Amino acid sequence: MEIDLEEPSRPQLAAVFQVSSRWIGELRYQGKMPADDGSLLENIEAWAAIKYDGAAADP
């Protein structure tokens, strides 16, 4: 699967992060992930913040 680096789709992001496309949509709706026009880098940064910032806050 070729991934659009400028504006990856929900299915492309779901494949990269190994989650469902629906989950990506939910994170976008909550404002935790960039909208459809976000770059791959912006999405990776948002995913890292979701995945690791929450873990760092746990004692």
PyMOL commands that set and color helices and strands:
alter all, ss='L'
color gray80, all
select helices_A, chain A and resi 10-17+21-29+40-57
alter helices_A, ss='H'
color red, helices_A
deselect
rebuild
show_as cartoon
